[in-house]
């Protein structure tokens, strides 16, 4: 995430995912390595299929946004009840094993989902698809059950080592309540992959909201239970996430069959799953490294880091996940049909469009971090000290957004080639970079050092993936992305500066009585400032003839028809 593109990739406005090249190449016929993409053989666009992909993107984006919004409401409820305290720290420490396992492994784009899509997409019309689905679900459940037992037995010995300054009993209590989520994770991930294969996007995209709703209910009903109510709510939410996968799973007509003779697709599934799961686990080890180095920092530091990351993930999660869900099956088919030029073109457009949408939003967070955090969280047990901790982490994490987008889309190129080994190796190297970064930066910068090392690792990861992708499929045409990227970054910077000035001016001159009045004034100042900044950003992009505003406008018009 070089071969020049014919007529330039930017000669006509096209929606990412809304235009699909007509597949004309013979299966498995890849272009010669020396073949240039500067030829005039631009693929013909398939309008009907592109409209379907556009609708898929829109549906997934809307549902993912709804889930993210409910997730934000969940975080607000938790912070109001417990603030950045030992209660939240210990819950989140335990959640590293269970809740994060569900998000990373069972979520859209996770290893279970990606592996299931890679195998099911090629076999969904097979008469044995029901047997394949049943065996994949059964074997996944058995393996994760064994893993759950191992974690239960080893946790009392590992927790004091990984989190030396925490109360191991408190962490262990939360962990044991949530342990069944390990098993649920595989079922959720495979279910989402099956749903994706059979074009059932509604329920998988809505699933994360189930977890948030359950936690909100638990905190509101039993706040006096402290971390216990959070753990119970999280477990019930995971069960809800699995239940909403059932409509998609049933489309494959799963059969309970003997495991004595496995379907061929089962072996392919685990061949993909193994390296992908290990690669994701390495990413999880980065989090444990953070926890180890943060255990001596101020109480609530880990909670603050998580909340900062969640704020950034609000725009990133909606746009990147919405992009990845329809992209992976397309990448996979393009690779199978030898349409490597089409894959590269799709990659470039996807990255540019998400950059266009994400950069101004995260820049607004960087320009107005204090007001935004106060508006969302500062009430109840969440005080000014908590706000400053989140702002500190946010300031160092935001620059990673630019690279995060390209990294996640690049990873799907490798999955489309059924290559999960390369991301695994890069993740292993990133683990070393993360440990070194935390060790060097936590001393002088504290919490900010942990956040900064995360940004550095994201840059490293994206760079290595891009280098390896170039070796695998040839030039990605990155040069064509430089000018639009510079325009977007420059426009976002202007957007942020103007918004920061406007927000400060408005809040200084807008006075409303009472706490509610002050809350409304703060919200209005942020909203007006953001609207002004975003308007300037779009105007600058149009003035400099960037095509992405036209793409976004076209999408809105198409959705309105």
Secondary structure, DSSP 8 states (H G I E B T S, - for coil): -----TT-TTSS---TTT--B---S-TT----TT--TTSS----B-HHHHHHHHHHHHHHHHHHHHHHHHHHHHHHHHHHHH-SSHHHHHHHHHHTTTHHHHHHHHSTTSHHHHHHHHHHHHHTTSTTHHHHHHHHHHHHHHHHHHHHHHHHHHHHHHHHHHSTTS-HHHHHHHHHHHTTHHHHHHHHHHHHHHHHHTT--HHHHHHHHHHHHHHHHHHHH-GGGTHHHHHHHHHHHHHHHHHTTHHHHHTT------SSS--HHHHHHHHHHHHHHHHHHHHHHHHHHHHHHHTTS-TTHHHHHHHHHHHHHHHHHHHHHHHHHHHHHHHHHHHHTT-HHHHHHHHHHHHHHHHHHHHHHHHHHHHSHHHHHHHHH-STT--HHHHHHHHHHHHHHTTHHHHHHHHHHHHHHHHHTT--HHHHHHHHHHHHHHHHHHHHHHHHHTHHHHHHHHHHHHHHHHHHHHHHHHHHHS---THHHHHHHHHHHHHHHHHHHHHHHHHHHHHHH---SHHHHHHHHHHHHHHHHHHHHHHHHHHHHHHTT-SHHHHHHHHHHHHH-
